């Protein structure tokens, strides 16, 4: 059969999805890709060998369905997180986005509202709308920070069913105090999600929102293996919460949603957590080097507890982005006026970015 292919607008798409665009950062085969906050360090060889051995063992039984409850992996996450957590308080899925999707499927949906403080992670509204819920964006101070009083007031005014708190915030890197989490929780009647995807890059003495879980059955702390664990390609995210909340997620997950190979790979990586996390300090050093150098070039780096730096003072972000692209360096225009964002990579990648930015010219 010939003829012209159908267009998206020719299909009976859900009304609330008409006009929406899918999530996606530019992908390009450039020598230095620092645009999606990956850990650009490779998995250490000794860890990779153990992962391969674990996958090989799992392949022997790949004709059977995997452990639906991914028991060994949940135990591994509980041990890694500490704080007295048990496997009954752990959930995991194919990347942190699926973890968040499960939460929204269980606690949002048609007629309900999810809320976050913009600018923040752009997948939150997309995931929310995908479940048929409404998204409401709150505001931040000029430096992208939040105070407990302002955050609680905004949540109280909206009365959302789900609140997202990104800690530290993406795409700005801004720290989030636990006093903000406590205030938002008290002001809310719904689920409060603290997204700690970048927590490992925060100062070592900073407390996690995991310390707030006891006695707060509506609080969720989500994490990912994509960043500090250099496991972005494996697609593994997880969360900690009250066991009753974990039960709610079983109502919406697909059967056997985590493959046996994914479970084997992630469990093996967790066995080597200290080795996998050695690169964090080096990444933090490169992040701080980026901040200091771009400030010397006349730009304005924002405080970051993540593995990236958002910097302002960019007269024409599109032009600067293109000049860096032409120099073989890919960073991210996140849509904040006069700002760009760059991931902290290896020392060589950082040098390549800084040299390219300097060649573009200092900020006015």
C-alpha positions in Angstrom: 0.0 0.0 0.0 1.2 3.4 -0.9 0.1 6.9 0.0 1.2 9.6 2.4 2.0 8.7 6.0 -0.4 9.9 8.6 0.5 12.9 10.7 0.2 13.1 14.4 -2.7 15.6 14.1 -4.6 13.0 12.0 -4.7 10.5 14.9 -7.3 10.5 17.7 -4.8 11.7 20.3 -6.0 12.5 23.9 -7.1 16.1 24.0 -4.7 17.0 26.8 -1.7 15.7 24.8 -2.5 17.8 21.7 0.3 20.3 21.1 2.7 18.8 23.6 6.3 18.0 22.7 8.2 15.0 24.0 11.1 15.3 26.4 14.6 15.1 24.9 17.9 16.9 25.0 19.9 17.3 21.7 22.0 14.3 20.8 25.0 14.8 18.7 28.3 12.8 18.2 30.5 15.5 19.5 33.9 14.8 21.3 32.7 16.4 24.5 29.1 15.8 25.6 28.2 17.7 28.8 24.5 18.4 28.3 22.5 15.7 30.2 24.2 15.5 33.6 25.6 12.0 33.0 28.5 10.7 35.0 31.1 10.8 32.1 33.5 8.5 33.9 33.3 4.8 32.8 32.4 2.0 35.2 35.7 0.8 36.8 36.9 -2.4 35.2 36.7 -4.6 38.3 33.1 -3.6 38.8 32.3 -4.1 35.2 33.7 -7.6 35.4 31.5 -8.5 38.3 28.5 -7.0 36.6 29.2 -9.1 33.5 29.5 -12.3 35.6 26.2 -11.5 37.3 24.4 -11.0 34.0 25.9 -14.2 32.7 24.4 -16.1 35.6 21.1 -14.4 35.2 21.0 -15.4 31.5 20.9 -19.1 32.5 17.4 -18.6 33.7 16.3 -15.8 31.4 13.6 -18.2 29.9 11.7 -17.7 33.2 10.1 -14.5 34.5 12.3 -12.4 36.9 11.7 -12.0 40.6 8.6 -9.8 40.5 9.5 -8.3 43.9 13.2 -7.8 42.9 14.0 -8.8 46.5 17.8 -8.9 46.3 17.9 -5.5 44.7 15.7 -3.9 47.3 17.9 -5.4 50.0 20.9 -3.9 48.2 19.3 -0.5 48.1 18.3 -0.7 51.8 21.9 -1.5 52.8 23.3 1.3 50.6 20.9 3.9 52.0 21.2 2.9 55.6 19.2 4.9 58.2 17.7 1.6 59.4 15.7 1.1 56.1 14.5 -2.4 55.2 13.5 -3.8 51.8 9.8 -3.3 52.7 10.5 0.5 52.4 12.2 0.3 49.0 10.9 0.5 45.5 12.7 0.5 42.1 12.0 0.8 38.4 13.5 1.5 35.0 15.1 4.8 35.8 13.9 7.4 38.3 11.4 8.7 35.8 9.4 5.4 36.0 9.6 5.5 39.8 8.0 9.0 39.6 5.5 7.8 37.1 4.4 5.0 39.4 3.9 7.6 42.2 1.8 9.8 39.9 -0.2 6.8 38.6 -1.0 5.9 42.2 -1.6 9.3 43.7 -2.3 11.8 40.9 -4.4 11.1 37.8 -7.5 12.8 36.3 -9.0 15.4 38.6 -5.9 15.7 40.7 -3.0 18.2 40.8 0.8 17.9 41.1 2.9 20.9 42.1 6.6 21.9 41.9 8.6 25.1 42.2 9.9 26.3 38.9 12.3 26.2 37.3 12.7 22.6 38.1 13.1 19.2 36.4 11.2 19.4 33.1 9.9 15.8 33.3 7.7 16.5 36.3 5.0 18.3 34.3 5.3 15.8 31.4 4.9 12.8 33.7 2.0 14.6 35.5 0.1 15.3 32.3 0.8 11.8 31.0 -1.2 10.5 33.9 -4.1 12.9 33.2 -3.4 15.1 36.2 -2.9 18.9 36.2 0.5 20.6 36.7 0.8 23.8 38.7 4.2 25.6 38.9 5.1 27.6 41.9 7.9 30.2 42.1 11.4 30.6 43.6 13.4 33.5 44.7 15.7 35.3 42.2 18.6 33.0 43.3 16.3 29.9 42.8 16.2 29.2 46.6 13.1 28.4 48.7 12.3 29.4 52.2 10.2 27.2 54.5 7.6 30.0 54.9 7.2 30.8 51.2 7.2 27.2 50.1 4.6 26.2 52.7 2.4 29.2 51.8 2.4 28.3 48.1 1.6 24.6 48.8 -1.2 25.6 51.1 -2.7 27.9 48.5 -2.7 25.2 45.8 -3.5 22.2 48.0 -1.9 19.7 45.5 -2.2 15.9 45.7 1.5 15.5 44.9 4.4 17.9 45.6 7.8 17.6 44.0 10.8 18.9 45.8 14.1 18.5 43.8 17.0 18.4 46.2 19.4 19.7 44.9 17.3 21.3 42.2 17.7 20.5 38.5 18.4 22.5 36.4 19.8 25.1 38.9 21.8 22.9 41.3 20.3 24.9 44.2 20.4 23.2 47.7 17.2 22.5 49.5 17.1 22.7 53.3 15.3 20.0 55.3 13.4 22.7 57.0 11.7 23.4 53.6 10.8 19.7 53.3 9.3 19.7 56.9 7.3 22.9 56.2 5.9 21.6 52.9 5.0 18.3 54.4 3.1 20.0 57.2 1.3 22.3 54.8 0.3 19.4 52.5 -2.4 16.8 52.6 -0.9 14.8 49.7 2.3 12.9 48.8 5.5 14.9 49.1 8.4 13.6 46.9 11.9 14.7 47.6 13.9 13.9 44.4 17.5 13.3 45.6 18.9 12.3 42.2 22.0 14.3 42.8 22.4 13.9 46.6 25.7 12.1 46.4 27.3 15.4 45.0 26.2 17.4 48.0 28.6 18.1 50.9 29.3 14.8 52.7 28.0 16.2 56.1 24.6 17.2 54.7 21.6 15.2 55.9 19.4 13.4 53.5 15.6 13.7 53.6 15.8 10.0 54.4 16.2 11.1 58.0 12.7 12.6 57.9 10.9 9.4 56.9 10.0 8.0 60.3 6.4 9.1 61.2 5.8 10.7 57.8 3.8 8.1 55.8 3.2 10.6 52.9 6.9 11.4 52.4 8.9 9.8 49.6 12.7 10.1 48.9 13.7 9.1 45.3 17.1 8.4 44.0 18.8 7.2 40.8 21.8 5.1 39.8 22.2 7.2 36.7 24.4 10.0 38.2 26.9 9.1 41.0 26.9 5.4 40.0 27.6 6.0 36.3 24.8 3.7 35.4 22.6 5.9 33.2 22.5 3.3 30.4 21.2 0.6 32.8 18.1 2.7 33.7 17.7 2.1 37.4 15.9 4.4 39.8 14.6 3.7 43.3 12.8 5.3 46.3 12.3 4.9 50.0 9.0 5.4 51.8 6.6 3.9 54.3 5.8 0.2 53.5 2.1 1.1 53.0 3.1 3.6 50.2 5.2 0.9 48.6 2.1 -1.4 48.5 0.3 1.3 46.7 2.9 1.3 43.9 2.2 -2.4 43.3 -1.2 -1.5 42.1 0.1 0.4 39.1 3.4 -1.3 38.1 3.5 -3.6 35.1 4.1 -7.3 35.9 7.7 -8.1 36.1 8.7 -4.6 35.3 12.4 -5.0 36.2 14.1 -7.5 34.0 16.4 -10.2 35.5 19.3 -8.7 33.7 18.7 -5.2 35.1 18.3 -6.7 38.6 21.5 -8.6 38.3 23.5 -5.6 37.0 22.2 -3.2 39.6 22.7 -5.6 42.5 26.3 -6.2 41.4 27.0 -2.5 41.1 25.7 -1.9 44.6 28.1 -4.5 46.0 30.8 -2.2 44.8 29.3 1.1 46.0 32.5 2.5 47.6 34.4 1.9 44.4 31.6 3.4 42.2 31.5 6.5 44.4 35.2 7.3 44.4 34.7 9.4 41.3 32.2 11.7 43.0 34.9 13.8 44.7 36.7 14.2 41.4 33.4 15.3 39.7 32.8 17.8 42.6 36.3 19.2 42.1 35.7 19.7 38.4 32.3 21.3 39.2 34.0 23.8 41.5 36.7 24.4 38.9 34.1 25.2 36.3 32.4 27.7 38.7 35.6 29.5 39.6 36.8 29.7 36.0 33.6 30.9 34.4 33.2 33.5 37.1 36.7 34.8 36.1 35.4 34.9 32.5 32.7 37.3 33.7 29.7 34.9 33.9 27.6 34.2 37.0 27.7 30.6 38.3 24.9 29.6 40.7 25.6 27.7 43.8 25.5 24.0 42.9 25.3 20.8 45.0 24.9 18.7 41.9 27.2 17.5 39.1 26.5 20.5 36.9 26.7 24.2 36.9 24.1 26.7 35.8 25.6 30.0 34.8 24.1 33.4 33.9 25.3 36.5 32.3 25.1 34.9 28.8 24.0 37.7 26.4 22.8 35.3 23.7 22.5 31.7 24.9 21.6 30.3 21.5 24.7 31.9 19.9 27.0 30.8 22.7 25.6 27.3 22.6 26.2 27.1 18.9 29.7 28.4 19.2 30.5 25.7 21.7 28.8 23.1 19.5 31.0 24.2 16.6 34.0 23.8 18.9 33.0 20.2 19.6 31.4 20.8 23.1 27.8 20.1 23.8 26.1 21.7 26.8 22.5 22.6 27.5 20.2 25.5 27.0 17.5 24.9 29.6 15.3 27.8 28.7 16.2 30.1 31.5 16.9 33.6 29.9 20.6 34.4 29.7 21.7 31.1 31.2 23.3 27.9 30.1 24.1 24.7 32.0 27.1 22.4 31.8 27.8 19.0 33.3 31.0 18.5 35.3 32.9 15.8 33.4 36.4 14.5 33.6 39.3 16.8 34.0 40.0 16.7 30.2 36.4 17.3 29.3 36.2 20.2 31.7 39.4 21.7 30.2 37.9 21.3 26.7 34.7 23.2 27.8 36.6 26.0 29.6 39.0 26.5 26.7 36.1 26.6 24.2 34.1 29.0 26.4 37.2 31.3 26.7 37.6 31.2 22.9 34.0 32.4 22.6 34.9 35.5 24.6 34.3 36.7 28.1 30.9 37.8 29.2 30.3 41.6 28.9 
